[in-house]
Amino acid sequence: MMKNGQGGGMMKQVMQMQKQLKQAQKDLERETVIGSAGDGAVLVKMSGSQKCLGVKLDKDKISDVPVEKLEKYFEESIKDALEKSRKVMAEKIGPLSGGLGGLKF
């Protein structure tokens, strides 16, 4: 059971963490990463919140590439962008999740 006054402190901590999490989510929307494959033949731009923002193809680098290989480049560039996006997300949100252990019940 909580002693008088402890509940308010915990609630403040929770509200502060919610505010920080919302800000981190907004920051992630503004962050961008680029995934690439085929020595830059295929580029995928993604937000820190893992939304695909665009795809670019280097016409000179893909002109003679077989379709199967081009499809592989797409897969690789998407995986690369996702990996980079996850790292950005971990940097922004990871420290906030560590704060959960600091809550005093």
N, C-alpha and C positions, 0 to 999 in steps of 0.2 A: 504494500500500500504506500502511496506517496504521502510525504509529509506536506503540510501546508506550504504553498508557494512553489513547490518543485514542479508541478504540472505546468505552470505558466512559463517557466524557464525552458522546459522541454519543448513546449509549443513554439516558443520563439526560435529555438534551434531548428525545428522542422520547417517553419515558415522561411527562415533565412536560407536553408538548403534548397527549398523549392524555388525561391527567387534566383539563387545562383544557378540552379539547373536550367531554369527558363532562359537565363542570359547565355549560358553555355550552348543551349540549343539554337538560339539566334545567331551566335557566333559561328556555329557549325554551318548554318545556312549560307553564310558569307564566305567561308573558307572554300577554296577549290584545289583540286589535285588533278594531275594529268597522268593517265595510264598510257603506256605505249607498247608497241610490239612491232616486229619486223624492221628494226632499226629506224623507227619513226614513220613507218608506212601507214600505221593506224594509230590514231590518238583518240583517247576517250577522256572527256572533261567531266569531273564529278564533284559534287559538293561534299563538304565534310559530313553532311547528313545522308550521304549515299544516294543522292538523286543524280541521275545522268543529265548533264547539261549540254552535251553535244558530242559529236563524233567528227573527226577530220581524217581525210584520206590524202596521202601524198600521191598525186596522179603519176608522177614519174617513177615512184618506187613500186607502185602496184600494177603498172601497165602490163607486165609480163608474168604476173603472179597467178598461178592456177587458183581456181575458186576454192578448192579444199584448203590450200595454204592460207588464203585470204580469210577464210572462216576461222582458221586457227589463230590468226593474228587478232581478229576481233575478240575471241575468247580470252586470249592472253592479255590484251590491253584492258579489257573489262576487269579481269582478275587483278591486274596491276593497280588499276584505279581504286578498286574496292579495298585492296590491302592498304594502300596509302590513305584512303578515307578512314579506315578503321583505326589507323595509327593516330590520325588527327583527332578522331572521336575519343580515343583512349586518353590522349593528352588533355583534352578539354573536360571530359566527364569523369575520368578516372579519379582525380583528386577529390571530387565531390562525393563519390561513393565511399571513399576512405573515411569521410566524416561521419558515416553512419555509426561507426564504432565509438565515436565520441559522444553519442547521446547517452545521457544519464537517466536511467529509469529508477 
